[in-house]
Amino acid sequence: MGPLGVRPLLLLLLDCWASVSAQTRATPPVPTEGLNSTEAARTTPRPALSPRPFGTPKAPVPTSGPRPTPVTDVAALCVCDLTPAQCDVNCCCDPDCSSTDVSVFSACSVPVVTGDSQFCSQKAAIYSLNFTADPPQRIFKLVDQINPSIFCVHITNYKPALSFINPEVPDENNFDKLMKTSDGFSFSSESEISFSTQSDTLTPAKYKYGAPLQTSDSFLRFPSPLTSSLCTDNNPAAFLVNQAVKCTRRINLEQCEEIEALGMAYYSSPKILRVPGLRTEAEIPVTVQSVLVQSLNKTLTRLEDTVELNQTLVEAGDVKICTNVVLEAKYSITYTDAGEVAQAGLALLLGTVSRAVVALEQKFEIHFIQQNTKPVPLSGNPGYVVGLPLAAGFRPQKGSGIIQTMNRFGQLTILRSLAEQDCFAVEGIRAPVLFGYDMQSGCKLRLPKAMTCQLAVRRVKSLLQGQGFPDYVAPFGNSQAQDVLDWVPVHFITQASHVKGFTTVLTAPVIIGVT
């Protein structure tokens, strides 16, 4: 089952017609069997749309265990609400629709709103009409929808999956700044050796990718399996190299207090040098952020105090156990853009080893986080999440990356109409194109008879596209700006209709096909 993506996108313009409208076509959500009704609950407001029309009690907390907050709040999403301060026909989730408006509805244009259909269980907002009531009333239910497929996602518990640090793409404005932070040029000829040596002495010290993290006495040790599954303690932690390993350590229970790699101090006592080579006033201590203790029956207890605990051999009759043994150690290193270490955190999992254990398995992790950076939210990882906006952008020149606006809900938009249905009044008012939902809007453009058809076509095209219509659309929710070849280009196809006369009302439909 592949991720949801975007295939080639087509923009179709028809000139000299009879009204102006815009529509996006995509795959609508399909309800599945296995619905267990619950009461609706509104959690967060949907972007650029009105709040929910009717107050509903809070949904009961599921009893199946903690689950992450859904990315898409289906109870607050109303994709058919495209006209501000006015009721949209057959839009059952439109808060502007009164009971009188609902009484003349024929059906709900969007009967079911769901999130990602790949989940085994998810919330679904169901809208319907009760024609037996007088007058007819709309019915809203928030239900637990069960996916009948055996190939489904049970839970998503990796929080960083929907965000990443947007890399800085070199251009004419930031090229000099990036050159100063790079390694510069290298020379292979012998005549340049002395020059390179002299220039290196003048360059400020900093860590480079893959360089060992130096400490006050040696380097930060990161136990890892090398030629076998046994732990090798003399393996250095490398700068900007994220690692997660498991290795086995053969221990003699009688000597557990003498094995340094089993105690907290072995991992928390080193002091990392802020920059390599400088050992005065540049040491970063490792701060113990959390300590969990695991008992013999696998229950976990979080310690309020993070004081250093030593492994201890305890005898209870004929039984001997070693307590406070390090089972897991996770480093979190914060660094600056200048290649300096700013902070070092450590999370530990301690456990108890009994005589029955011959080989002890330990787990070690290290992650690097850049200082003063904010994650950029994604619309999916890798496939798009239903209800999130499509990512789009521009490519100013050949060889450059994709440039995107910081407003993720304004990268790919369509025209949004007002109550007056006047195209000139709605110019600049746009609605984001959301993945997985059909959207439509329209307006009327009245032009003088003296205006030529060609001029009217250009005016209508500018109105429908809006300012800064993108050139490329991201095929996946996590597509990176520098991978230009992966992005889908927008193709413009104009079809001219032969009209003998010219009327005062002009229509040019825009169809944005997303598959």
N, C-alpha and C positions, 0 to 999 in steps of 0.2 A: 504494500500500500504506500504509494508515493505521497510526498507532501503536496499541499494545495499551492498552486502557483498561478502565474498569469501568462497566457500564451499571447501571440501577436495581437496588438490592439489596433482597431480600425476606426478612424474618424471620417464620417460621411457628411458632406455638405450638399444640400440641394438649394439652388437659388430660384428666385422669382416664383414663390408658391403662394399660399394663402393664410398662414399664422406662424408664430415662432415657438418652437417647443424643443425640449431636450430630454433625453432618456438614456439610461444606462441599462444594459442587459447583462445579467449574470445568472448563475444557477441559484434558484430560490431554495430555501430550506425545506426539507421534506420531513413531516412528522413520522415517527415510528410507533410501533405498538409498545405496550407495557407502560401506560400512563397511570401514575398514582397522584391524584390531585392533592394539592396543598394550597394554603392561602397565599396571596401575592405579598411580596415585600419589596419596597423600593429602597435601594441602598445608595446609589450614586447617580448624579444627573448625567444625562447623555449629552455629548458635545453639540453645541450650537442648536439645540432643540429645546422645546418647552418642557416644563415639568409634567409629571403624570397627572391625568385629569381627576382621578378619584382616589381618595385616601384608602389605604388598605392596611390591615394589621400586619405586624411583623411575622415573618415566616418562622415556624418552629425549627429549632436547631437539630440537624440530623444526628441520629444516634449511632451511625456507623463509624464514628471516629472523626478526628480533625481533618478538614480538607482545605486546600488553598482557596482564596477568594477568586471567583471567576474573572477572567479578563474582560468579558463582555457582560454587562448587566442587561439581560434580556427584558427584565421588567421595566427598565427605563428607556429602552430603545424603541423609537417610533420612526421608521424610515419613510412612511408615507405622509408624515406631517411636513409638508414643504411650503405651506403658505402661512406666514406669521399672522396672528390675530384673526384668523379666519378658518372656518371648518373646511377640511378637505373631504370631498365626497367619498364615502365608503371607507374612510380611514378610522377604524374603530378605536385606535389608540390616541387620536388627536384630542388634546385637552380643550381645544377651542370649540369642539362640537357639543352643543347642548342636547338635552333630551328631545327637543323638537327636531333638531337636525338628524339625530339617530333614528327617529321614527320613520324617516323616508329612505333610510339606507336599504339597498337591495342585498348586500352581502359585505363581508369584511374583505377589503382588498389584500390585506396581509393577515391571514388567519393565525399563522403560527410564526413565532420568532424564537429561534434557537441559537446557541453558541456554536462551538466546534462539534461537528457531527462525529468526530473520531473518538470522543470520550464514551466510556461505557455507561456513564450516568451523568446527566446534566439537567439544568433547569430549562423549561420551555414555557414561554408566555403564549397563551391560547386566547384568541378573541373570537367571539361569536355573537349572534343576535338572537334574542328571544322574541319571536314573532307572535307567541301566544299571549304576551302581555299587552296591555292597552294603556298607553301606546307602547310599541316595541322598544325593548331595552337592550343595551349591550352588556355582554358578560365577559369578565376577565378572570382567568385562572392562571396561577403559576404552579406548574406541575413538575414532578420528577420524571424525566423521560429516560427510558432504558434502551440502550442500543442492542438490538438482537444479534449483531455480529460478534463472533468469537474473537475477532481481531480488532480490539479497541483499547484505548488508553484508559487505565484505571485511575491514575492520579498523576498530577504534575507537581513535584516538590523541589524543582530546581529553580529558585527565584531569579538568578542572573540570566536565565534563558531568554527573557524578553527585553534585555537591554545590553548594550555594549558601548564601549568608548568609540566615538566616531573618529576615525583617523584623519589627520590633517593632510590634505592633498597639496603637493607643491604647486604654486602658481607664481605669476610675476610679482605678486604683492608680498608673499611670505618666503620667497626663495632664499633671500639673504639670511633671514632668521634661522631657517632650517639648516643652512650651510654651517652656521656657527655652532649648532648643536650636534652636527654629524662628525664623523671621524676625519673628514677632509680627504685629501688626495694622498696616494701612496706612490712611491717611486722605486723602481727596481734597479736602476743603474747604480754602479758603485760610486759615481761622483756625487750622488745625492744622499749617500748614507750619513755623512757628517752633518748635512743640513737637517735631515730628519731627526737626528739625535738631539741637535741643539733646539729644534722647535718643540720637541716633546718635553724638554725640561721646562719650557716656558708655559706649557699647556696646563691648566688647573687639573688637579687629580679628580678622577671620577670613575665610577664603576661602568664597565662596558658589558654588553650582553654576553652571558656565559662565563664572566669572570667570577672566581670564588669569592664569597663573602668573607672578608677578613675580620678576625676578632682581635682582642687585645693580646692574646697569646698565640693564636694560630689562625684557624678558619672555622666557620660555623659547620659543624658536623651534621650530616644528613644521612643516617643509616639507610643502606639500600642493598638489594641483592645484586651481586655481580655475576660471578661464574656459576653460582648455585643459588638456592633459595635462602641460604644463610645470610644474616645481616653483616654487612661490612661497615664498621663504624668510621673508618677514615675517608669516607666519601664526602667531598665538600659540597655545600649548597651553592648553586650557580645563580648569578644575578639575572633576574627576569625570566628564569626557567621554572615554570610551574610544574610541580611533581606530586605524584600520589603513588606510593609504593607500599608493598607488604613484604615482609621478610620473616624468617624463622630464627629463633635464638635458642640454642641448646643450653639448658641451665641445670645446675646442681642445686636442689632446694636448700641444702645445708649451707651453701655459700651465696644465697641470694642477696644478703646484706652487703657483700663485697663486690658485687657486679655493678659498676657505675651506670651502665646503660639501662638499668632497671629503675633508677631513681629520678625524681623530679629535677634535682640540681644539675644533672647532666645536660638537660635541655634548657633550663631557665637561667643558669648562671653565666653563660657566655655574654660578653658585651661586644656588639658589632661595631666596627669602625664606620663612621659616617661616610668617609671616602677612603679608598685604599691608601695605605702608607702613612696616614696621619694618626698618631697614637696619643696625642695630647688634646684634651678638651673636645674630643670628637668621638666619644664612645656612646653607643645607643644601647641601653639595657633592654633585655627581653622581659616584657611585662606579661605576667600570667593573667589572662583575662577570665578564664573559667576552668574549673576542676570538677569533673564528674567521677564518681566512685561506683564501680560495678561490683555487685556481690557475686557469690558463687552461683546463685540462682538467676543471674543475669539482670536483676533489677538495678536501676540507675538512681543515684542520689547526687544532687548538685550541692556542692559545698559553698556556704556563704563566704567563708574566709579562704583566701587563696595563699595561705602561708605554706611554706615548703614542708612537705611530708617525706620522711625517709622510709624506704622499704624495711619491713620488720618481720623477722621470723617468729611465729607464734606457735607454741605447743599447747595442745589441749588433749591430755592423755597420751594416747598413741598416735594422734593425728598431728601433723605439722603442716602449717600453711605460711605463705609469705604474702603479707598485705602491702598495699600502696605501691604495687608494681605498675609501671607505665605500660599501658597497652596501646595507646594512641597518642601522638603528638602532632599538632597542626600549627604551623607557623603562618603568620600573616605579616608580610613585610610591606611597609609604605615607603615609596620612593618619590623623589622629585624629578622634574624634567631635566635637571642638570646632572643626573646620574648619582645622586646622593641618597643614602638611607635616612629616612626621617623618623620612622617608628618601627617597632618590632613587637608583635603580640604572639601569645602562645596559649593554646587550648589543649588541655590534657584529659585523658581518660585513664583512671587508675583502676586496678583490679586486684583480685586475690588468686594466687597460684597455689594449687595443692600438689601433693606428691604424685597424683595420677598424671600430672602434666609432665611430659618428657621434653617436648619442644614447644616453646612459647612463640606465638605469632604476634608480631607488632605491626602497626600501621603508622606511616609517616606521610605528612602532606606539607607543602609549602606553596603559598600563593603571594603574588606581588600585585600591589594596588598603587596606582599613581595618585599623588597628592593633588587636591583641589581640582578634581575632575568630576563631572556629573554624567551619569549614564544617559544614553539616548533611548527612549522607548521605541520598541519595535512593534510591528503589526503581526508578528508571528515568528516562530523559530523552529524549522525553516519555513513551513507553509504558512499562508495567511490564516488568521483567526477570523471567523465570521463575525461581522459587525465592526471590525476595525478598518481604518481608512487605507486606501491604496497608496503606496509610496511612489512618488514620481519626482522628476527633476529635469535639469537642463545640462547640456554639454556645451559650454561656450565656444570651445575650439577643439580641433582634432588633437588628440594626445592628452587631454585633460580628463579629470574625473567628473562624476556627476555632482552637480550642485543642487542641494535641496534647501527649501525654506525651513526655518525652525518650527513653524506651525505645521504639525503633521496632518492636521485636518484641512489644510489649505493647499496641499500639493497637487491633488487632482480633484477638480470641482466641476459642478454643473450649475446652470442658471437656477436661481431660486425666485419664484414669483411672489408678488404681493397681492393684496386684495384688489387693487385697482387694475391689475393685469396690464400695466403699462410697462413696455420694455425699457423705456428711458428711466423710469422710476426704480427698476430693479437692477440697473447696471452697477456692477460691483458687489452685489449681494449674491453670494454663492453658497452652495450646499456641498459638503464633502461626499465623494463617491466611496461607499462602504463595500467591503468585500462580501459577496454572497447575497446581496439584496438588489432587487429591481427598484429603480428610482426614476421619477419623471416629473417634469415641470414645464411650464409654458407661459407665454405672454404674447401680446399683440403689439405690432409696430406699425404706426401710421406715418406714412411719408407723403410729401407733396408730389403731385403729378409731374412736376418739372424735373424731379430727380431721375437720373438715368438708371437703368437696371444694373449696370456694372457697379455704380457707386453704391446702390442699395445692397448689392451682394457683399461688398467689402464691409459695409456698416453692420450687416447682420452677422457676418463671420466674426467680426470683432466683438459683437455683443454676446454671441453664444460661447466663444472661447474664453472671454474675459481677459484680464491682464495676466501676462506670464503663463500662458498655457504650456504645459511641460512637453519636452521632446521625447522623454523616455519614461517608462514605467517599470518599477522593480518586479521581477518575476516571482520573488519570494518575499516574505515579510522581513527577512533579515539580510537582504542583499546589501552588499557594501558598495560605497560610492566609487571606490577605485576599480572595481571589477566591471568596467564599462561593457565588455563583450557579453556579460550575462543579462544586461538590461534589455527590455523590449522597446524598440523604437515605435513612435506614433506615426502612422501613415495618414496623410491627408488626401482624400479622393473627392473631387468636386464634379458633380454631374449637372449639366446645364439643361434646364427644361425650356423648350421653345414656346414662348407665350407671345401672341400677336399684340395684345393690348397690355395695359398696365393699370392695375387697380391701386386703391389707396391703402389696402391692407396687404401686408407682405408676410409670407410664412417661409421659414427655412428650417426644417427639422434637423437636429443633430443626433446621430446614433453612435454611441460609444460601446463597441462590442468587447466584452471581457470574458474570456473563456479559460 
